[in-house]
Amino acid sequence: MKRLIALGLSLLVTLPALAKDLNINLALSKIVPHKIQERGEDELYFDIAEYNQQGLQQFYRIPEKPIHLLSKHLAKVQNFTLWHNSLKEGESLELIISLIEEDYTPWELDDLLGDIKLKLKNDHGKLISAWSMPNTTNKGESLPANAHTEVRRFIIKEGHSEYQVDLQLSY
């Protein structure tokens, strides 16, 4: 009986130690303008809304205001971290990644070019991900990647603009 109690206690102590937090990184590996919206060039940024199981957790603008990405310089933007966080065992969250073309108030409002939804879950140390674009059936094209890395390509079209956005998820 003492051995069973000792075994039970040791399992209670070691099982939490087996739970593995995942450090997750989402990077913009590439963005390619196929068509720009503005006559000269587009000024772009990403808004990221992070929702945990209790609701909205964080809101990010990448790059931070007043900086933006100029469409004519996008070829230089590679492996640019958009978001990072850690997930405990059993935790899940959802990201809404919005590509926005910046306009200057008070004359014009910023233009939403498109959204990408990413659902993440830590399932016993394994990252489960589900990608989609709201209001479409587009889940993005999966590109070759390594273990613990996933790369997705999305074509974001809105109005007169079209951008190829390659996102890399790693843990």
C-alpha positions in Angstrom: 0.0 0.0 0.0 2.9 2.4 0.8 4.4 1.7 -2.6 1.1 2.6 -4.3 0.8 5.9 -2.3 4.4 6.7 -3.2 3.8 5.9 -6.8 0.7 8.1 -6.9 2.5 11.0 -5.2 5.5 10.7 -7.6 3.1 10.8 -10.6 1.4 13.9 -9.2 4.9 15.6 -9.0 6.2 14.4 -12.4 3.1 14.9 -14.5 3.2 18.7 -14.2 6.9 18.6 -15.0 6.1 16.8 -18.3 3.7 19.6 -19.4 5.6 21.7 -21.9 5.1 25.4 -22.6 5.5 26.3 -26.3 7.3 29.4 -27.3 5.7 30.5 -30.5 6.9 33.0 -33.1 4.9 34.3 -36.1 7.1 36.0 -38.7 6.4 37.7 -42.0 8.8 35.8 -44.1 7.9 37.7 -47.3 5.4 40.2 -48.7 5.1 40.9 -52.4 3.0 43.6 -53.9 1.2 42.4 -57.1 -0.9 45.6 -57.3 -0.8 48.6 -55.1 -3.7 50.7 -54.2 -2.3 54.2 -54.1 -1.0 56.0 -57.1 2.6 56.4 -55.7 3.0 53.7 -53.2 1.1 52.0 -50.3 2.0 52.6 -46.7 1.3 49.3 -44.9 1.1 47.9 -41.4 -0.3 44.9 -39.6 -2.9 44.9 -36.8 -2.9 41.8 -34.7 -5.6 41.0 -32.2 -4.9 38.2 -29.8 -7.8 36.4 -28.1 -7.3 34.0 -25.3 -10.0 31.8 -23.7 -11.3 34.7 -21.7 -11.6 37.2 -24.6 -9.3 39.9 -26.1 -5.9 39.7 -24.5 -3.7 42.0 -26.5 -3.7 44.3 -29.5 -0.6 45.1 -31.6 0.3 47.3 -34.5 3.4 46.2 -36.4 5.4 48.3 -37.1 4.3 50.7 -34.4 2.9 54.1 -35.3 4.2 56.3 -36.9 6.3 53.8 -38.8 4.8 51.8 -41.7 6.1 49.5 -44.5 6.4 51.2 -47.9 5.3 49.1 -50.8 8.4 50.0 -52.9 10.7 48.6 -50.1 8.9 45.3 -49.4 11.5 43.2 -51.1 13.8 44.1 -48.2 11.3 42.9 -45.6 12.1 39.2 -44.8 11.7 37.2 -41.6 10.2 40.1 -39.7 8.7 39.1 -36.4 5.0 40.1 -36.2 4.1 38.3 -32.9 5.5 35.9 -30.3 4.1 34.4 -27.1 4.1 31.2 -25.1 1.3 28.7 -24.6 1.0 26.5 -21.6 -0.2 22.9 -21.9 -3.9 22.9 -22.9 -4.0 26.6 -23.6 -5.4 27.9 -26.9 -5.6 31.3 -28.5 -6.7 33.0 -31.7 -5.0 35.7 -33.7 -6.6 38.0 -36.3 -3.8 39.3 -38.5 -5.0 42.3 -40.5 -3.1 43.9 -43.4 -3.9 47.6 -43.5 -3.0 50.4 -45.9 -2.5 53.6 -44.0 -4.1 56.9 -45.0 -3.9 60.2 -43.2 -6.8 61.5 -41.1 -8.9 63.5 -41.0 -9.4 63.2 -44.8 -9.3 59.4 -45.2 -9.6 56.4 -43.0 -7.1 53.5 -43.2 -8.1 50.7 -45.6 -8.4 47.1 -44.4 -6.9 45.0 -47.2 -7.6 41.6 -45.6 -7.6 39.4 -42.5 -6.0 36.1 -41.7 -7.2 34.1 -38.7 -4.9 31.7 -36.9 -6.1 29.4 -34.1 -3.4 27.9 -31.9 -3.4 25.2 -29.2 -0.8 23.5 -27.1 -1.8 19.9 -27.2 0.7 18.0 -24.9 3.7 20.0 -26.2 2.6 19.8 -29.8 1.3 22.9 -31.6 -2.0 22.5 -33.4 -2.8 25.3 -35.8 -5.7 26.2 -38.1 -5.4 29.0 -40.7 -8.2 30.7 -42.5 -9.3 34.0 -44.1 -12.6 35.2 -42.7 -15.5 35.4 -45.2 -13.7 33.1 -47.7 -12.8 29.4 -47.9 -9.1 30.3 -48.3 -6.8 28.6 -45.8 -3.7 29.7 -47.6 -1.2 27.6 -49.5 1.2 25.5 -47.4 4.8 25.9 -48.3 7.8 23.6 -47.6 9.1 24.0 -44.0 11.1 22.2 -41.3 10.1 20.4 -38.2 8.4 22.8 -35.7 7.9 25.3 -38.6 4.9 26.0 -40.8 4.8 28.5 -43.7 1.6 29.7 -45.3 1.1 31.9 -48.4 -2.0 34.0 -48.7 -3.1 36.3 -51.5 -4.8 39.3 -50.1 -7.0 41.2 -52.6 -9.1 44.2 -51.8 -10.2 47.0 -54.2 -7.2 47.8 -56.4 -4.6 46.1 -54.3 -3.2 42.6 -54.2 -0.4 41.3 -51.9 1.2 38.0 -51.5 1.8 37.5 -47.7 4.0 34.5 -46.6 3.8 33.9 -42.8 6.1 31.6 -40.9 4.9 30.0 -37.6 7.6 28.3 -35.5 7.9 26.9 -32.0 
